[in-house]
Amino acid sequence: MEIIIFLLVLLALVYVIFKVAKSKNREPAGWILSSIIISPLIILLILACMPTLKGKKKTIKKRKKSRK
């Protein structure tokens, strides 16, 4: 039972790292991999202290209908 709780907490931390990395325009896969290797709490603290990178924001562009 303790193993299930441990895995759920670990998955929750990985999900939080994913969301924080996405919000800071960083590559989530690299941060998740490093959190598995090092420690999710340390990586989360490092990531939270880092500034947001300027990047492309994905916006939905509406297509204009061409009138003939």
Biopython code that builds the backbone (N, CA, C, O; Angstrom):
import numpy as np
from Bio.PDB.StructureBuilder import StructureBuilder

atoms = [
    (1, "MET", "N", (0.817, -1.199, 0.000)),
    (1, "MET", "CA", (0.000, 0.000, 0.000)),
    (1, "MET", "C", (0.863, 1.265, 0.000)),
    (1, "MET", "O", (0.520, 2.259, -0.640)),
    (2, "GLU", "N", (1.975, 1.217, 0.719)),
    (2, "GLU", "CA", (2.858, 2.388, 0.772)),
    (2, "GLU", "C", (3.493, 2.669, -0.587)),
    (2, "GLU", "O", (3.751, 3.819, -0.941)),
    (3, "ILE", "N", (3.738, 1.605, -1.336)),
    (3, "ILE", "CA", (4.342, 1.780, -2.655)),
    (3, "ILE", "C", (3.381, 2.521, -3.578)),
    (3, "ILE", "O", (3.812, 3.365, -4.364)),
    (4, "ILE", "N", (2.105, 2.224, -3.498)),
    (4, "ILE", "CA", (1.110, 2.894, -4.337)),
    (4, "ILE", "C", (1.041, 4.380, -3.995)),
    (4, "ILE", "O", (0.971, 5.227, -4.886)),
    (5, "ILE", "N", (1.061, 4.689, -2.709)),
    (5, "ILE", "CA", (1.033, 6.098, -2.286)),
    (5, "ILE", "C", (2.287, 6.821, -2.760)),
    (5, "ILE", "O", (2.210, 7.956, -3.230)),
    (6, "PHE", "N", (3.449, 6.164, -2.637)),
    (6, "PHE", "CA", (4.705, 6.748, -3.095)),
    (6, "PHE", "C", (4.669, 7.027, -4.594)),
    (6, "PHE", "O", (5.099, 8.093, -5.035)),
    (7, "LEU", "N", (4.162, 6.080, -5.380)),
    (7, "LEU", "CA", (4.086, 6.274, -6.826)),
    (7, "LEU", "C", (3.101, 7.379, -7.204)),
    (7, "LEU", "O", (3.346, 8.128, -8.149)),
    (8, "LEU", "N", (1.991, 7.484, -6.475)),
    (8, "LEU", "CA", (1.030, 8.557, -6.740)),
    (8, "LEU", "C", (1.625, 9.933, -6.446)),
    (8, "LEU", "O", (1.404, 10.882, -7.197)),
    (9, "VAL", "N", (2.369, 10.035, -5.366)),
    (9, "VAL", "CA", (3.030, 11.306, -5.030)),
    (9, "VAL", "C", (4.088, 11.636, -6.078)),
    (9, "VAL", "O", (4.213, 12.790, -6.490)),
    (10, "LEU", "N", (4.840, 10.646, -6.506)),
    (10, "LEU", "CA", (5.863, 10.850, -7.533)),
    (10, "LEU", "C", (5.235, 11.287, -8.855)),
    (10, "LEU", "O", (5.748, 12.191, -9.515)),
    (11, "LEU", "N", (4.137, 10.658, -9.241)),
    (11, "LEU", "CA", (3.443, 11.053, -10.468)),
    (11, "LEU", "C", (2.869, 12.465, -10.364)),
    (11, "LEU", "O", (2.871, 13.211, -11.343)),
    (12, "ALA", "N", (2.382, 12.827, -9.191)),
    (12, "ALA", "CA", (1.865, 14.177, -8.993)),
    (12, "ALA", "C", (2.986, 15.205, -9.127)),
    (12, "ALA", "O", (2.788, 16.260, -9.729)),
    (13, "LEU", "N", (4.146, 14.910, -8.578)),
    (13, "LEU", "CA", (5.286, 15.832, -8.702)),
    (13, "LEU", "C", (5.745, 15.946, -10.152)),
    (13, "LEU", "O", (6.095, 17.036, -10.604)),
    (14, "VAL", "N", (5.749, 14.848, -10.874)),
    (14, "VAL", "CA", (6.133, 14.876, -12.288)),
    (14, "VAL", "C", (5.139, 15.715, -13.088)),
    (14, "VAL", "O", (5.534, 16.460, -13.985)),
    (15, "TYR", "N", (3.865, 15.597, -12.769)),
    (15, "TYR", "CA", (2.847, 16.396, -13.454)),
    (15, "TYR", "C", (3.028, 17.889, -13.160)),
    (15, "TYR", "O", (2.878, 18.720, -14.055)),
    (16, "VAL", "N", (3.346, 18.223, -11.927)),
    (16, "VAL", "CA", (3.573, 19.630, -11.566)),
    (16, "VAL", "C", (4.806, 20.161, -12.287)),
    (16, "VAL", "O", (4.803, 21.296, -12.764)),
    (17, "ILE", "N", (5.850, 19.358, -12.369)),
    (17, "ILE", "CA", (7.058, 19.769, -13.101)),
    (17, "ILE", "C", (6.729, 19.988, -14.570)),
    (17, "ILE", "O", (7.212, 20.946, -15.174)),
    (18, "PHE", "N", (5.923, 19.123, -15.145)),
    (18, "PHE", "CA", (5.506, 19.280, -16.539)),
    (18, "PHE", "C", (4.774, 20.605, -16.747)),
    (18, "PHE", "O", (5.075, 21.337, -17.690)),
    (19, "LYS", "N", (3.813, 20.919, -15.872)),
    (19, "LYS", "CA", (3.031, 22.145, -16.015)),
    (19, "LYS", "C", (3.893, 23.393, -15.813)),
    (19, "LYS", "O", (3.738, 24.371, -16.543)),
    (20, "VAL", "N", (4.790, 23.370, -14.840)),
    (20, "VAL", "CA", (5.652, 24.526, -14.590)),
    (20, "VAL", "C", (6.614, 24.730, -15.754)),
    (20, "VAL", "O", (6.847, 25.865, -16.172)),
    (21, "ALA", "N", (7.174, 23.648, -16.281)),
    (21, "ALA", "CA", (8.088, 23.759, -17.422)),
    (21, "ALA", "C", (7.364, 24.318, -18.639)),
    (21, "ALA", "O", (7.918, 25.156, -19.350)),
    (22, "LYS", "N", (6.145, 23.873, -18.891)),
    (22, "LYS", "CA", (5.376, 24.394, -20.025)),
    (22, "LYS", "C", (5.065, 25.866, -19.836)),
    (22, "LYS", "O", (5.126, 26.633, -20.797)),
    (23, "SER", "N", (4.733, 26.281, -18.620)),
    (23, "SER", "CA", (4.373, 27.679, -18.381)),
    (23, "SER", "C", (5.583, 28.604, -18.492)),
    (23, "SER", "O", (5.431, 29.800, -18.742)),
    (24, "LYS", "N", (6.777, 28.056, -18.307)),
    (24, "LYS", "CA", (7.995, 28.855, -18.412)),
    (24, "LYS", "C", (8.671, 28.706, -19.772)),
    (24, "LYS", "O", (9.811, 29.135, -19.952)),
    (25, "ASN", "N", (7.973, 28.102, -20.720)),
    (25, "ASN", "CA", (8.476, 27.867, -22.086)),
    (25, "ASN", "C", (9.778, 27.073, -22.083)),
    (25, "ASN", "O", (10.702, 27.383, -22.835)),
    (26, "ARG", "N", (9.846, 26.072, -21.255)),
    (26, "ARG", "CA", (10.999, 25.170, -21.192)),
    (26, "ARG", "C", (10.583, 23.806, -21.728)),
    (26, "ARG", "O", (9.393, 23.532, -21.878)),
    (27, "GLU", "N", (11.549, 22.963, -22.013)),
    (27, "GLU", "CA", (11.266, 21.638, -22.541)),
    (27, "GLU", "C", (10.891, 20.694, -21.404)),
    (27, "GLU", "O", (11.749, 20.345, -20.594)),
    (28, "PRO", "N", (9.622, 20.271, -21.322)),
    (28, "PRO", "CA", (9.184, 19.451, -20.194)),
    (28, "PRO", "C", (9.861, 18.076, -20.107)),
    (28, "PRO", "O", (10.119, 17.580, -19.010)),
    (29, "ALA", "N", (10.144, 17.469, -21.249)),
    (29, "ALA", "CA", (10.717, 16.116, -21.229)),
    (29, "ALA", "C", (12.084, 16.093, -20.547)),
    (29, "ALA", "O", (12.382, 15.177, -19.781)),
    (30, "GLY", "N", (12.897, 17.081, -20.819)),
    (30, "GLY", "CA", (14.219, 17.151, -20.193)),
    (30, "GLY", "C", (14.135, 17.366, -18.694)),
    (30, "GLY", "O", (14.901, 16.782, -17.928)),
    (31, "TRP", "N", (13.205, 18.204, -18.283)),
    (31, "TRP", "CA", (13.042, 18.470, -16.851)),
    (31, "TRP", "C", (12.478, 17.255, -16.127)),
    (31, "TRP", "O", (12.864, 16.975, -14.992)),
    (32, "ILE", "N", (11.574, 16.536, -16.771)),
    (32, "ILE", "CA", (11.024, 15.326, -16.148)),
    (32, "ILE", "C", (12.108, 14.259, -16.030)),
    (32, "ILE", "O", (12.213, 13.592, -15.001)),
    (33, "LEU", "N", (12.910, 14.095, -17.070)),
    (33, "LEU", "CA", (13.999, 13.122, -17.022)),
    (33, "LEU", "C", (15.001, 13.468, -15.929)),
    (33, "LEU", "O", (15.444, 12.593, -15.186)),
    (34, "SER", "N", (15.355, 14.743, -15.833)),
    (34, "SER", "CA", (16.302, 15.136, -14.788)),
    (34, "SER", "C", (15.699, 14.991, -13.393)),
    (34, "SER", "O", (16.423, 14.724, -12.433)),
    (35, "SER", "N", (14.387, 15.163, -13.271)),
    (35, "SER", "CA", (13.769, 14.975, -11.955)),
    (35, "SER", "C", (13.752, 13.509, -11.546)),
    (35, "SER", "O", (13.824, 13.196, -10.357)),
    (36, "ILE", "N", (13.659, 12.614, -12.512)),
    (36, "ILE", "CA", (13.710, 11.183, -12.197)),
    (36, "ILE", "C", (15.128, 10.790, -11.787)),
    (36, "ILE", "O", (15.313, 9.962, -10.895)),
    (37, "ILE", "N", (16.125, 11.384, -12.438)),
    (37, "ILE", "CA", (17.514, 11.060, -12.123)),
    (37, "ILE", "C", (17.945, 11.689, -10.800)),
    (37, "ILE", "O", (18.547, 11.014, -9.965)),
    (38, "ILE", "N", (17.646, 12.968, -10.600)),
    (38, "ILE", "CA", (18.129, 13.677, -9.406)),
    (38, "ILE", "C", (17.100, 13.581, -8.281)),
    (38, "ILE", "O", (17.184, 12.704, -7.420)),
    (39, "SER", "N", (16.132, 14.492, -8.301)),
    (39, "SER", "CA", (15.073, 14.502, -7.293)),
    (39, "SER", "C", (13.982, 15.445, -7.774)),
    (39, "SER", "O", (14.282, 16.561, -8.199)),
    (40, "PRO", "N", (12.729, 15.026, -7.717)),
    (40, "PRO", "CA", (11.649, 15.885, -8.192)),
    (40, "PRO", "C", (11.529, 17.204, -7.407)),
    (40, "PRO", "O", (11.226, 18.244, -7.992)),
    (41, "LEU", "N", (11.761, 17.165, -6.117)),
    (41, "LEU", "CA", (11.643, 18.389, -5.312)),
    (41, "LEU", "C", (12.734, 19.396, -5.652)),
    (41, "LEU", "O", (12.464, 20.593, -5.757)),
    (42, "ILE", "N", (13.958, 18.924, -5.823)),
    (42, "ILE", "CA", (15.060, 19.829, -6.173)),
    (42, "ILE", "C", (14.826, 20.439, -7.544)),
    (42, "ILE", "O", (15.010, 21.643, -7.721)),
    (43, "ILE", "N", (14.427, 19.635, -8.511)),
    (43, "ILE", "CA", (14.181, 20.125, -9.867)),
    (43, "ILE", "C", (13.015, 21.110, -9.870)),
    (43, "ILE", "O", (13.054, 22.108, -10.589)),
    (44, "LEU", "N", (11.988, 20.844, -9.084)),
    (44, "LEU", "CA", (10.853, 21.758, -9.007)),
    (44, "LEU", "C", (11.270, 23.107, -8.434)),
    (44, "LEU", "O", (10.823, 24.147, -8.917)),
    (45, "LEU", "N", (12.110, 23.103, -7.424)),
    (45, "LEU", "CA", (12.610, 24.361, -6.858)),
    (45, "LEU", "C", (13.472, 25.131, -7.861)),
    (45, "LEU", "O", (13.343, 26.348, -7.995)),
    (46, "ILE", "N", (14.346, 24.416, -8.557)),
    (46, "ILE", "CA", (15.193, 25.060, -9.569)),
    (46, "ILE", "C", (14.330, 25.650, -10.678)),
    (46, "ILE", "O", (14.545, 26.787, -11.098)),
    (47, "LEU", "N", (13.380, 24.898, -11.140)),
    (47, "LEU", "CA", (12.519, 25.343, -12.230)),
    (47, "LEU", "C", (11.649, 26.517, -11.813)),
    (47, "LEU", "O", (11.400, 27.419, -12.613)),
    (48, "ALA", "N", (11.192, 26.515, -10.587)),
    (48, "ALA", "CA", (10.350, 27.610, -10.108)),
    (48, "ALA", "C", (11.135, 28.913, -9.988)),
    (48, "ALA", "O", (10.562, 29.993, -10.132)),
    (49, "CYS", "N", (12.424, 28.827, -9.728)),
    (49, "CYS", "CA", (13.256, 30.025, -9.593)),
    (49, "CYS", "C", (13.713, 30.587, -10.932)),
    (49, "CYS", "O", (14.156, 31.734, -10.992)),
    (50, "MET", "N", (13.618, 29.817, -11.998)),
    (50, "MET", "CA", (14.089, 30.255, -13.306)),
    (50, "MET", "C", (13.091, 31.220, -13.950)),
    (50, "MET", "O", (11.883, 31.086, -13.756)),
    (51, "PRO", "N", (13.596, 32.188, -14.714)),
    (51, "PRO", "CA", (12.683, 33.109, -15.401)),
    (51, "PRO", "C", (12.015, 32.448, -16.600)),
    (51, "PRO", "O", (12.477, 31.425, -17.105)),
    (52, "THR", "N", (10.933, 33.048, -17.037)),
    (52, "THR", "CA", (10.223, 32.559, -18.207)),
    (52, "THR", "C", (10.983, 32.947, -19.469)),
    (52, "THR", "O", (11.416, 34.090, -19.617)),
    (53, "LEU", "N", (11.142, 31.997, -20.368)),
    (53, "LEU", "CA", (11.806, 32.275, -21.638)),
    (53, "LEU", "C", (10.826, 32.903, -22.610)),
    (53, "LEU", "O", (9.636, 32.589, -22.621)),
    (54, "LYS", "N", (11.358, 33.794, -23.420)),
    (54, "LYS", "CA", (10.519, 34.337, -24.482)),
    (54, "LYS", "C", (10.444, 33.288, -25.575)),
    (54, "LYS", "O", (11.460, 32.747, -26.012)),
    (55, "GLY", "N", (9.246, 33.018, -25.999)),
    (55, "GLY", "CA", (9.078, 31.997, -27.024)),
    (55, "GLY", "C", (7.808, 32.230, -27.787)),
    (55, "GLY", "O", (7.074, 33.191, -27.557)),
    (56, "LYS", "N", (7.575, 31.341, -28.685)),
    (56, "LYS", "CA", (6.369, 31.433, -29.493)),
    (56, "LYS", "C", (5.175, 31.008, -28.658)),
    (56, "LYS", "O", (5.154, 29.921, -28.079)),
    (57, "LYS", "N", (4.200, 31.870, -28.608)),
    (57, "LYS", "CA", (2.951, 31.489, -27.966)),
    (57, "LYS", "C", (2.048, 30.941, -29.047)),
    (57, "LYS", "O", (1.881, 31.535, -30.112)),
    (58, "LYS", "N", (1.481, 29.812, -28.751)),
    (58, "LYS", "CA", (0.614, 29.188, -29.737)),
    (58, "LYS", "C", (-0.744, 29.864, -29.696)),
    (58, "LYS", "O", (-1.468, 29.801, -28.703)),
    (59, "THR", "N", (-1.058, 30.499, -30.785)),
    (59, "THR", "CA", (-2.362, 31.142, -30.880)),
    (59, "THR", "C", (-3.127, 30.485, -32.018)),
    (59, "THR", "O", (-2.557, 30.049, -33.019)),
    (60, "ILE", "N", (-4.376, 30.434, -31.835)),
    (60, "ILE", "CA", (-5.230, 29.853, -32.859)),
    (60, "ILE", "C", (-5.606, 30.951, -33.848)),
    (60, "ILE", "O", (-6.243, 31.942, -33.490)),
    (61, "LYS", "N", (-5.204, 30.756, -35.076)),
    (61, "LYS", "CA", (-5.524, 31.730, -36.103)),
    (61, "LYS", "C", (-6.774, 31.285, -36.828)),
    (61, "LYS", "O", (-6.898, 30.137, -37.255)),
    (62, "LYS", "N", (-7.681, 32.205, -36.955)),
    (62, "LYS", "CA", (-8.910, 31.890, -37.667)),
    (62, "LYS", "C", (-8.679, 32.078, -39.165)),
    (62, "LYS", "O", (-8.065, 33.051, -39.604)),
    (63, "ARG", "N", (-9.169, 31.154, -39.902)),
    (63, "ARG", "CA", (-9.048, 31.266, -41.353)),
    (63, "ARG", "C", (-10.109, 32.215, -41.881)),
    (63, "ARG", "O", (-11.275, 32.173, -41.489)),
    (64, "LYS", "N", (-9.670, 33.047, -42.759)),
    (64, "LYS", "CA", (-10.608, 33.947, -43.402)),
    (64, "LYS", "C", (-11.175, 33.257, -44.622)),
    (64, "LYS", "O", (-10.440, 32.683, -45.425)),
    (65, "LYS", "N", (-12.467, 33.316, -44.751)),
    (65, "LYS", "CA", (-13.090, 32.722, -45.914)),
    (65, "LYS", "C", (-12.920, 33.665, -47.097)),
    (65, "LYS", "O", (-13.235, 34.853, -47.026)),
    (66, "SER", "N", (-12.416, 33.103, -48.177)),
    (66, "SER", "CA", (-12.252, 33.920, -49.370)),
    (66, "SER", "C", (-13.567, 33.986, -50.117)),
    (66, "SER", "O", (-14.230, 32.977, -50.359)),
    (67, "ARG", "N", (-13.917, 35.201, -50.472)),
    (67, "ARG", "CA", (-15.169, 35.415, -51.212)),
    (67, "ARG", "C", (-14.847, 35.526, -52.700)),
    (67, "ARG", "O", (-13.941, 36.250, -53.112)),
    (68, "LYS", "N", (-15.595, 34.809, -53.462)),
    (68, "LYS", "CA", (-15.380, 34.831, -54.911)),
    (68, "LYS", "C", (-16.568, 35.423, -55.594)),
    (68, "LYS", "O", (-16.585, 35.532, -56.820)),
]
sb = StructureBuilder()
sb.init_structure("model")
sb.init_model(0)
sb.init_chain("A")
sb.init_seg("    ")
for serial, (resi, resn, name, xyz) in enumerate(atoms, 1):
    if name == "N":
        sb.init_residue(resn, " ", resi, " ")
    sb.init_atom(name, np.array(xyz, "f"), 0.0, 1.0, " ", f" {name:<3s}", serial, name[0])
structure = sb.get_structure()
